[in-house]
Amino acid sequence: MNDVFKALSSEPRRRILNHLAGGPMTVGEITEKFDMEMSSISKHLSILKSADLVREQKRGQHVLYSIASDNLANSIYSFLTPFCPSARKIAKDRKLGGS
């Protein structure tokens, strides 16, 4: 969970996730959206990948990055469950084997 919050604490990384919400992109395509060097974008992508928020897939000579939406949603949900009565009930039902 700490890796997720560390990754999300950076505005450039949140912006990268926002761009990836539109679909998979290469590091070059992402870099075009920023006033940053490709090496900096690659570093941000590495942090997002380490937190399991981004996936990479090799396509020929390119690597496509995409949001690991299931991991992002589950991480946020796990964090918010203690604060949300509805989420606590769902989590409790899951543990008991209910639906």
VOKEZA-825334 format. One record per atom (N, C-alpha, C): residue number from 1; residue in three letters; atom name; x, z, y. Coordinates in pm, whole numbers. Atoms other than C-alpha are relative to their C-alpha. Example, Ala and Ser with C-alpha at 12.3 -4.5 7.8 and 13.67 -1.06 7.14 Angstrom:
# VOKEZA-825334
<rec pos="1" code="ala" site="N" px="89" pz="0" py="-119"/>
<rec pos="1" code="ala" site="CA" px="1230" pz="780" py="-450"/>
<rec pos="1" code="ala" site="C" px="90" pz="0" py="120"/>
<rec pos="2" code="ser" site="N" px="-82" pz="-6" py="-119"/>
<rec pos="2" code="ser" site="CA" px="1367" pz="714" py="-106"/>
<rec pos="2" code="ser" site="C" px="-77" pz="73" py="109"/>
This chain:
# VOKEZA-825334
<rec pos="1" code="met" site="N" px="83" pz="0" py="-119"/>
<rec pos="1" code="met" site="CA" px="0" pz="0" py="0"/>
<rec pos="1" code="met" site="C" px="88" pz="0" py="126"/>
<rec pos="2" code="asn" site="N" px="-89" pz="-4" py="-117"/>
<rec pos="2" code="asn" site="CA" px="289" pz="75" py="238"/>
<rec pos="2" code="asn" site="C" px="53" pz="-138" py="35"/>
<rec pos="3" code="asp" site="N" px="-50" pz="136" py="-25"/>
<rec pos="3" code="asp" site="CA" px="421" pz="-280" py="195"/>
<rec pos="3" code="asp" site="C" px="-106" pz="-84" py="70"/>
<rec pos="4" code="val" site="N" px="109" pz="75" py="-61"/>
<rec pos="4" code="val" site="CA" px="81" pz="-419" py="290"/>
<rec pos="4" code="val" site="C" px="-10" pz="34" py="149"/>
<rec pos="5" code="phe" site="N" px="11" pz="-39" py="-140"/>
<rec pos="5" code="phe" site="CA" px="62" pz="-216" py="610"/>
<rec pos="5" code="phe" site="C" px="123" pz="-38" py="80"/>
<rec pos="6" code="lys" site="N" px="-122" pz="47" py="-69"/>
<rec pos="6" code="lys" site="CA" px="423" pz="-295" py="696"/>
<rec pos="6" code="lys" site="C" px="-14" pz="-149" py="33"/>
<rec pos="7" code="ala" site="N" px="16" pz="145" py="-21"/>
<rec pos="7" code="ala" site="CA" px="345" pz="-665" py="653"/>
<rec pos="7" code="ala" site="C" px="-101" pz="-28" py="110"/>
<rec pos="8" code="leu" site="N" px="106" pz="25" py="-97"/>
<rec pos="8" code="leu" site="CA" px="27" pz="-643" py="860"/>
<rec pos="8" code="leu" site="C" px="30" pz="58" py="138"/>
<rec pos="9" code="ser" site="N" px="-32" pz="-62" py="-129"/>
<rec pos="9" code="ser" site="CA" px="194" pz="-442" py="1137"/>
<rec pos="9" code="ser" site="C" px="63" pz="-98" py="99"/>
<rec pos="10" code="ser" site="N" px="-67" pz="100" py="-83"/>
<rec pos="10" code="ser" site="CA" px="364" pz="-754" py="1272"/>
<rec pos="10" code="ser" site="C" px="-98" pz="-107" py="48"/>
<rec pos="11" code="glu" site="N" px="89" pz="104" py="-54"/>
<rec pos="11" code="glu" site="CA" px="174" pz="-986" py="1505"/>
<rec pos="11" code="glu" site="C" px="33" pz="-139" py="-55"/>
<rec pos="12" code="pro" site="N" px="-28" pz="133" py="57"/>
<rec pos="12" code="pro" site="CA" px="362" pz="-1297" py="1386"/>
<rec pos="12" code="pro" site="C" px="-50" pz="-14" py="-144"/>
<rec pos="13" code="arg" site="N" px="47" pz="8" py="139"/>
<rec pos="13" code="arg" site="CA" px="277" pz="-1213" py="1024"/>
<rec pos="13" code="arg" site="C" px="-152" pz="-8" py="-5"/>
<rec pos="14" code="arg" site="N" px="146" pz="12" py="-5"/>
<rec pos="14" code="arg" site="CA" px="-90" pz="-1162" py="1112"/>
<rec pos="14" code="arg" site="C" px="-39" pz="-141" py="44"/>
<rec pos="15" code="arg" site="N" px="27" pz="137" py="-44"/>
<rec pos="15" code="arg" site="CA" px="-82" pz="-1498" py="1293"/>
<rec pos="15" code="arg" site="C" px="25" pz="-100" py="-113"/>
<rec pos="16" code="ile" site="N" px="-28" pz="88" py="115"/>
<rec pos="16" code="ile" site="CA" px="76" pz="-1662" py="986"/>
<rec pos="16" code="ile" site="C" px="-119" pz="5" py="-96"/>
<rec pos="17" code="leu" site="N" px="116" pz="-13" py="88"/>
<rec pos="17" code="leu" site="CA" px="-208" pz="-1524" py="772"/>
<rec pos="17" code="leu" site="C" px="-120" pz="-74" py="57"/>
<rec pos="18" code="asn" site="N" px="111" pz="69" py="-66"/>
<rec pos="18" code="asn" site="CA" px="-456" pz="-1657" py="1026"/>
<rec pos="18" code="asn" site="C" px="12" pz="-152" py="-19"/>
<rec pos="19" code="his" site="N" px="-19" pz="144" py="21"/>
<rec pos="19" code="his" site="CA" px="-305" pz="-2006" py="1003"/>
<rec pos="19" code="his" site="C" px="-23" pz="-38" py="-145"/>
<rec pos="20" code="leu" site="N" px="17" pz="30" py="142"/>
<rec pos="20" code="leu" site="CA" px="-298" pz="-1989" py="623"/>
<rec pos="20" code="leu" site="C" px="-145" pz="12" py="-44"/>
<rec pos="21" code="ala" site="N" px="143" pz="-9" py="33"/>
<rec pos="21" code="ala" site="CA" px="-668" pz="-1901" py="624"/>
<rec pos="21" code="ala" site="C" px="-64" pz="-139" py="1"/>
<rec pos="22" code="gly" site="N" px="50" pz="137" py="-4"/>
<rec pos="22" code="gly" site="CA" px="-721" pz="-2271" py="699"/>
<rec pos="22" code="gly" site="C" px="42" pz="-83" py="-119"/>
<rec pos="23" code="gly" site="N" px="-47" pz="71" py="119"/>
<rec pos="23" code="gly" site="CA" px="-545" pz="-2370" py="377"/>
<rec pos="23" code="gly" site="C" px="150" pz="9" py="-14"/>
<rec pos="24" code="pro" site="N" px="-143" pz="-8" py="27"/>
<rec pos="24" code="pro" site="CA" px="-200" pz="-2392" py="221"/>
<rec pos="24" code="pro" site="C" px="82" pz="-82" py="101"/>
<rec pos="25" code="met" site="N" px="-91" pz="67" py="-94"/>
<rec pos="25" code="met" site="CA" px="92" pz="-2490" py="448"/>
<rec pos="25" code="met" site="C" px="144" pz="18" py="-47"/>
<rec pos="26" code="thr" site="N" px="-144" pz="-14" py="24"/>
<rec pos="26" code="thr" site="CA" px="464" pz="-2551" py="417"/>
<rec pos="26" code="thr" site="C" px="59" pz="85" py="112"/>
<rec pos="27" code="val" site="N" px="-66" pz="-79" py="-104"/>
<rec pos="27" code="val" site="CA" px="711" pz="-2340" py="611"/>
<rec pos="27" code="val" site="C" px="20" pz="-83" py="127"/>
<rec pos="28" code="gly" site="N" px="-16" pz="90" py="-116"/>
<rec pos="28" code="gly" site="CA" px="770" pz="-2642" py="838"/>
<rec pos="28" code="gly" site="C" px="-129" pz="-10" py="80"/>
<rec pos="29" code="glu" site="N" px="129" pz="8" py="-68"/>
<rec pos="29" code="glu" site="CA" px="400" pz="-2672" py="916"/>
<rec pos="29" code="glu" site="C" px="-32" pz="130" py="73"/>
<rec pos="30" code="ile" site="N" px="21" pz="-130" py="-64"/>
<rec pos="30" code="ile" site="CA" px="381" pz="-2301" py="991"/>
<rec pos="30" code="ile" site="C" px="88" pz="13" py="123"/>
<rec pos="31" code="thr" site="N" px="-96" pz="-10" py="-110"/>
<rec pos="31" code="thr" site="CA" px="691" pz="-2318" py="1211"/>
<rec pos="31" code="thr" site="C" px="-47" pz="-78" py="122"/>
<rec pos="32" code="glu" site="N" px="52" pz="80" py="-112"/>
<rec pos="32" code="glu" site="CA" px="527" pz="-2590" py="1423"/>
<rec pos="32" code="glu" site="C" px="-100" pz="76" py="86"/>
<rec pos="33" code="lys" site="N" px="101" pz="-78" py="-72"/>
<rec pos="33" code="lys" site="CA" px="263" pz="-2334" py="1525"/>
<rec pos="33" code="lys" site="C" px="59" pz="113" py="83"/>
<rec pos="34" code="phe" site="N" px="-68" pz="-112" py="-64"/>
<rec pos="34" code="phe" site="CA" px="521" pz="-2088" py="1661"/>
<rec pos="34" code="phe" site="C" px="116" pz="-46" py="86"/>
<rec pos="35" code="asp" site="N" px="-121" pz="21" py="-79"/>
<rec pos="35" code="asp" site="CA" px="797" pz="-2070" py="1916"/>
<rec pos="35" code="asp" site="C" px="109" pz="87" py="-62"/>
<rec pos="36" code="met" site="N" px="-96" pz="-76" py="80"/>
<rec pos="36" code="met" site="CA" px="1036" pz="-1940" py="1648"/>
<rec pos="36" code="met" site="C" px="79" pz="-95" py="-86"/>
<rec pos="37" code="glu" site="N" px="-81" pz="78" py="93"/>
<rec pos="37" code="glu" site="CA" px="1312" pz="-2068" py="1427"/>
<rec pos="37" code="glu" site="C" px="-61" pz="8" py="-140"/>
<rec pos="38" code="met" site="N" px="50" pz="3" py="137"/>
<rec pos="38" code="met" site="CA" px="1226" pz="-2166" py="1072"/>
<rec pos="38" code="met" site="C" px="51" pz="118" py="-81"/>
<rec pos="39" code="ser" site="N" px="-56" pz="-114" py="74"/>
<rec pos="39" code="ser" site="CA" px="1456" pz="-1891" py="943"/>
<rec pos="39" code="ser" site="C" px="-80" pz="128" py="27"/>
<rec pos="40" code="ser" site="N" px="82" pz="-117" py="-32"/>
<rec pos="40" code="ser" site="CA" px="1244" pz="-1629" py="1124"/>
<rec pos="40" code="ser" site="C" px="-134" pz="-6" py="-72"/>
<rec pos="41" code="ile" site="N" px="128" pz="18" py="70"/>
<rec pos="41" code="ile" site="CA" px="923" pz="-1772" py="980"/>
<rec pos="41" code="ile" site="C" px="20" pz="28" py="-149"/>
<rec pos="42" code="ser" site="N" px="-29" pz="-24" py="142"/>
<rec pos="42" code="ser" site="CA" px="1083" pz="-1770" py="634"/>
<rec pos="42" code="ser" site="C" px="13" pz="149" py="-30"/>
<rec pos="43" code="lys" site="N" px="-13" pz="-146" py="17"/>
<rec pos="43" code="lys" site="CA" px="1171" pz="-1402" py="678"/>
<rec pos="43" code="lys" site="C" px="-138" pz="66" py="0"/>
<rec pos="44" code="his" site="N" px="136" pz="-55" py="-5"/>
<rec pos="44" code="his" site="CA" px="811" pz="-1320" py="776"/>
<rec pos="44" code="his" site="C" px="-76" pz="-35" py="-129"/>
<rec pos="45" code="leu" site="N" px="67" pz="40" py="124"/>
<rec pos="45" code="leu" site="CA" px="682" pz="-1518" py="475"/>
<rec pos="45" code="leu" site="C" px="51" pz="81" py="-119"/>
<rec pos="46" code="ser" site="N" px="-58" pz="-80" py="107"/>
<rec pos="46" code="ser" site="CA" px="920" pz="-1326" py="250"/>
<rec pos="46" code="ser" site="C" px="-61" pz="140" py="-3"/>
<rec pos="47" code="ile" site="N" px="61" pz="-133" py="-9"/>
<rec pos="47" code="ile" site="CA" px="777" pz="-994" py="373"/>
<rec pos="47" code="ile" site="C" px="-145" pz="-7" py="-47"/>
<rec pos="48" code="leu" site="N" px="139" pz="17" py="43"/>
<rec pos="48" code="leu" site="CA" px="421" pz="-1122" py="325"/>
<rec pos="48" code="leu" site="C" px="-7" pz="-20" py="-152"/>
<rec pos="49" code="lys" site="N" px="-3" pz="24" py="144"/>
<rec pos="49" code="lys" site="CA" px="512" pz="-1240" py="-25"/>
<rec pos="49" code="lys" site="C" px="34" pz="129" py="-75"/>
<rec pos="50" code="ser" site="N" px="-36" pz="-128" py="63"/>
<rec pos="50" code="ser" site="CA" px="675" pz="-905" py="-112"/>
<rec pos="50" code="ser" site="C" px="-117" pz="96" py="-4"/>
<rec pos="51" code="ala" site="N" px="119" pz="-85" py="-4"/>
<rec pos="51" code="ala" site="CA" px="351" pz="-734" py="-13"/>
<rec pos="51" code="ala" site="C" px="-115" pz="-60" py="-80"/>
<rec pos="52" code="asp" site="N" px="102" pz="71" py="80"/>
<rec pos="52" code="asp" site="CA" px="159" pz="-976" py="-240"/>
<rec pos="52" code="asp" site="C" px="-117" pz="-48" py="84"/>
<rec pos="53" code="leu" site="N" px="105" pz="52" py="-88"/>
<rec pos="53" code="leu" site="CA" px="-37" pz="-1111" py="57"/>
<rec pos="53" code="leu" site="C" px="4" pz="-152" py="7"/>
<rec pos="54" code="val" site="N" px="-19" pz="146" py="-5"/>
<rec pos="54" code="val" site="CA" px="98" pz="-1466" py="26"/>
<rec pos="54" code="val" site="C" px="56" pz="-45" py="-133"/>
<rec pos="55" code="arg" site="N" px="-54" pz="62" py="121"/>
<rec pos="55" code="arg" site="CA" px="164" pz="-1689" py="-271"/>
<rec pos="55" code="arg" site="C" px="74" pz="-127" py="40"/>
<rec pos="56" code="glu" site="N" px="-68" pz="127" py="-22"/>
<rec pos="56" code="glu" site="CA" px="404" pz="-1979" py="-290"/>
<rec pos="56" code="glu" site="C" px="-10" pz="-84" py="-126"/>
<rec pos="57" code="gln" site="N" px="12" pz="94" py="110"/>
<rec pos="57" code="gln" site="CA" px="371" pz="-2288" py="-502"/>
<rec pos="57" code="gln" site="C" px="86" pz="-121" py="31"/>
<rec pos="58" code="lys" site="N" px="-89" pz="114" py="-19"/>
<rec pos="58" code="lys" site="CA" px="633" pz="-2558" py="-545"/>
<rec pos="58" code="lys" site="C" px="-78" pz="-129" py="-25"/>
<rec pos="59" code="arg" site="N" px="62" pz="133" py="12"/>
<rec pos="59" code="arg" site="CA" px="500" pz="-2910" py="-486"/>
<rec pos="59" code="arg" site="C" px="106" pz="-103" py="35"/>
<rec pos="60" code="gly" site="N" px="-107" pz="95" py="-24"/>
<rec pos="60" code="gly" site="CA" px="776" pz="-3163" py="-529"/>
<rec pos="60" code="gly" site="C" px="114" pz="68" py="72"/>
<rec pos="61" code="gln" site="N" px="-108" pz="-58" py="-79"/>
<rec pos="61" code="gln" site="CA" px="1037" pz="-3090" py="-262"/>
<rec pos="61" code="gln" site="C" px="-49" pz="110" py="94"/>
<rec pos="62" code="his" site="N" px="58" pz="-97" py="-94"/>
<rec pos="62" code="his" site="CA" px="801" pz="-2864" py="-67"/>
<rec pos="62" code="his" site="C" px="-51" pz="125" py="-72"/>
<rec pos="63" code="val" site="N" px="62" pz="-122" py="48"/>
<rec pos="63" code="val" site="CA" px="684" pz="-2509" py="-112"/>
<rec pos="63" code="val" site="C" px="-122" pz="25" py="88"/>
<rec pos="64" code="leu" site="N" px="124" pz="-29" py="-73"/>
<rec pos="64" code="leu" site="CA" px="323" pz="-2444" py="-14"/>
<rec pos="64" code="leu" site="C" px="-28" pz="149" py="-4"/>
<rec pos="65" code="tyr" site="N" px="37" pz="-140" py="-10"/>
<rec pos="65" code="tyr" site="CA" px="224" pz="-2100" py="107"/>
<rec pos="65" code="tyr" site="C" px="-150" pz="9" py="19"/>
<rec pos="66" code="ser" site="N" px="143" pz="-22" py="-15"/>
<rec pos="66" code="ser" site="CA" px="-130" pz="-1970" py="75"/>
<rec pos="66" code="ser" site="C" px="-26" pz="151" py="-5"/>
<rec pos="67" code="ile" site="N" px="38" pz="-141" py="1"/>
<rec pos="67" code="ile" site="CA" px="-309" pz="-1639" py="120"/>
<rec pos="67" code="ile" site="C" px="-37" pz="42" py="-141"/>
<rec pos="68" code="ala" site="N" px="41" pz="-61" py="128"/>
<rec pos="68" code="ala" site="CA" px="-338" pz="-1422" py="-189"/>
<rec pos="68" code="ala" site="C" px="-122" pz="85" py="33"/>
<rec pos="69" code="ser" site="N" px="119" pz="-67" py="-55"/>
<rec pos="69" code="ser" site="CA" px="-691" pz="-1338" py="-77"/>
<rec pos="69" code="ser" site="C" px="-49" pz="115" py="-86"/>
<rec pos="70" code="asp" site="N" px="45" pz="-110" py="86"/>
<rec pos="70" code="asp" site="CA" px="-776" pz="-1127" py="-381"/>
<rec pos="70" code="asp" site="C" px="85" pz="125" py="23"/>
<rec pos="71" code="asn" site="N" px="-88" pz="-115" py="-24"/>
<rec pos="71" code="asn" site="CA" px="-473" pz="-902" py="-321"/>
<rec pos="71" code="asn" site="C" px="-23" pz="59" py="138"/>
<rec pos="72" code="leu" site="N" px="24" pz="-48" py="-136"/>
<rec pos="72" code="leu" site="CA" px="-537" pz="-879" py="53"/>
<rec pos="72" code="leu" site="C" px="-130" pz="79" py="5"/>
<rec pos="73" code="ala" site="N" px="131" pz="-67" py="-2"/>
<rec pos="73" code="ala" site="CA" px="-902" pz="-788" py="6"/>
<rec pos="73" code="ala" site="C" px="4" pz="130" py="-79"/>
<rec pos="74" code="asn" site="N" px="-7" pz="-122" py="81"/>
<rec pos="74" code="asn" site="CA" px="-829" pz="-538" py="-272"/>
<rec pos="74" code="asn" site="C" px="82" pz="109" py="66"/>
<rec pos="75" code="ser" site="N" px="-82" pz="-99" py="-70"/>
<rec pos="75" code="ser" site="CA" px="-556" pz="-367" py="-71"/>
<rec pos="75" code="ser" site="C" px="-76" pz="65" py="114"/>
<rec pos="76" code="ile" site="N" px="77" pz="-54" py="-113"/>
<rec pos="76" code="ile" site="CA" px="-774" pz="-329" py="235"/>
<rec pos="76" code="ile" site="C" px="-116" pz="84" py="-52"/>
<rec pos="77" code="tyr" site="N" px="114" pz="-74" py="57"/>
<rec pos="77" code="tyr" site="CA" px="-1073" pz="-220" py="23"/>
<rec pos="77" code="tyr" site="C" px="46" pz="135" py="-54"/>
<rec pos="78" code="ser" site="N" px="-52" pz="-125" py="55"/>
<rec pos="78" code="ser" site="CA" px="-862" pz="42" py="-158"/>
<rec pos="78" code="ser" site="C" px="31" pz="101" py="110"/>
<rec pos="79" code="phe" site="N" px="-31" pz="-89" py="-111"/>
<rec pos="79" code="phe" site="CA" px="-747" pz="183" py="173"/>
<rec pos="79" code="phe" site="C" px="-127" pz="55" py="63"/>
<rec pos="80" code="leu" site="N" px="121" pz="-40" py="-72"/>
<rec pos="80" code="leu" site="CA" px="-1096" pz="193" py="327"/>
<rec pos="80" code="leu" site="C" px="-99" pz="81" py="-85"/>
<rec pos="81" code="thr" site="N" px="95" pz="-68" py="87"/>
<rec pos="81" code="thr" site="CA" px="-1279" pz="334" py="23"/>
<rec pos="81" code="thr" site="C" px="-23" pz="147" py="36"/>
<rec pos="82" code="pro" site="N" px="25" pz="-142" py="-32"/>
<rec pos="82" code="pro" site="CA" px="-1223" pz="702" py="117"/>
<rec pos="82" code="pro" site="C" px="-79" pz="21" py="130"/>
<rec pos="83" code="phe" site="N" px="66" pz="-15" py="-130"/>
<rec pos="83" code="phe" site="CA" px="-1371" pz="639" py="463"/>
<rec pos="83" code="phe" site="C" px="-141" pz="-57" py="5"/>
<rec pos="84" code="cys" site="N" px="128" pz="72" py="-1"/>
<rec pos="84" code="cys" site="CA" px="-1679" pz="439" py="365"/>
<rec pos="84" code="cys" site="C" px="-88" pz="51" py="-115"/>
<rec pos="85" code="pro" site="N" px="87" pz="-52" py="105"/>
<rec pos="85" code="pro" site="CA" px="-1966" pz="608" py="177"/>
<rec pos="85" code="pro" site="C" px="-46" pz="-106" py="-101"/>
<rec pos="86" code="ser" site="N" px="44" pz="106" py="91"/>
<rec pos="86" code="ser" site="CA" px="-2091" pz="278" py="31"/>
<rec pos="86" code="ser" site="C" px="112" pz="-41" py="-94"/>
<rec pos="87" code="ala" site="N" px="-114" pz="40" py="82"/>
<rec pos="87" code="ala" site="CA" px="-1746" pz="186" py="-93"/>
<rec pos="87" code="ala" site="C" px="34" pz="110" py="-101"/>
<rec pos="88" code="arg" site="N" px="-26" pz="-111" py="93"/>
<rec pos="88" code="arg" site="CA" px="-1699" pz="533" py="-247"/>
<rec pos="88" code="arg" site="C" px="-97" pz="-6" py="-118"/>
<rec pos="89" code="lys" site="N" px="99" pz="8" py="107"/>
<rec pos="89" code="lys" site="CA" px="-2021" pz="489" py="-445"/>
<rec pos="89" code="lys" site="C" px="33" pz="-114" py="-96"/>
<rec pos="90" code="ile" site="N" px="-37" pz="115" py="85"/>
<rec pos="90" code="ile" site="CA" px="-1913" pz="146" py="-573"/>
<rec pos="90" code="ile" site="C" px="121" pz="35" py="-85"/>
<rec pos="91" code="ala" site="N" px="-121" pz="-39" py="74"/>
<rec pos="91" code="ala" site="CA" px="-1570" pz="282" py="-671"/>
<rec pos="91" code="ala" site="C" px="-34" pz="99" py="-110"/>
<rec pos="92" code="lys" site="N" px="42" pz="-100" py="99"/>
<rec pos="92" code="lys" site="CA" px="-1733" pz="577" py="-850"/>
<rec pos="92" code="lys" site="C" px="-73" pz="-69" py="-115"/>
<rec pos="93" code="asp" site="N" px="73" pz="73" py="103"/>
<rec pos="93" code="asp" site="CA" px="-1971" pz="344" py="-1036"/>
<rec pos="93" code="asp" site="C" px="93" pz="-80" py="-88"/>
<rec pos="94" code="arg" site="N" px="-97" pz="78" py="80"/>
<rec pos="94" code="arg" site="CA" px="-1679" pz="127" py="-1144"/>
<rec pos="94" code="arg" site="C" px="72" pz="89" py="-100"/>
<rec pos="95" code="lys" site="N" px="-71" pz="-93" py="89"/>
<rec pos="95" code="lys" site="CA" px="-1495" pz="428" py="-1288"/>
<rec pos="95" code="lys" site="C" px="-90" pz="47" py="-115"/>
<rec pos="96" code="leu" site="N" px="93" pz="-45" py="103"/>
<rec pos="96" code="leu" site="CA" px="-1806" pz="532" py="-1479"/>
<rec pos="96" code="leu" site="C" px="-46" pz="-114" py="-90"/>
<rec pos="97" code="gly" site="N" px="38" pz="115" py="82"/>
<rec pos="97" code="gly" site="CA" px="-1847" pz="181" py="-1619"/>
<rec pos="97" code="gly" site="C" px="-132" pz="-61" py="37"/>
<rec pos="98" code="gly" site="N" px="127" pz="57" py="-46"/>
<rec pos="98" code="gly" site="CA" px="-2161" pz="105" py="-1419"/>
<rec pos="98" code="gly" site="C" px="24" pz="-128" py="76"/>
<rec pos="99" code="ser" site="N" px="-16" pz="123" py="-77"/>
<rec pos="99" code="ser" site="CA" px="-2225" pz="-204" py="-1210"/>
<rec pos="99" code="ser" site="C" px="-22" pz="21" py="146"/>
